[in-house]
Amino acid sequence: MPDLYDSAQEREQQNTQAAHQAHTARLRPEPPQTVVDGRVLCIDCDEPVQPARLAAKPNAARCFHCQGITERKHGR
């Protein structure tokens, strides 16, 4: 019979996995980036994606402004 510590550890692992799966299910895949002359351009407005945004999210395909619009449209 498993002891209390083992049961708690197993429950914690199950909760962590469930939270990770729920988070992953909410994520939408990022569209492919448009790269011109070594710069990532926003797929919506064709302006360069800000370096700070790329530092935070290297696969970003939209600039801060357009990402905000997209999130508001989709209720994210």
Beta strands, then each sheet from edge to edge (+ up, - down):
strand 1: 34-36
strand 2: 39-41
sheet 1: 1+ 2-
end
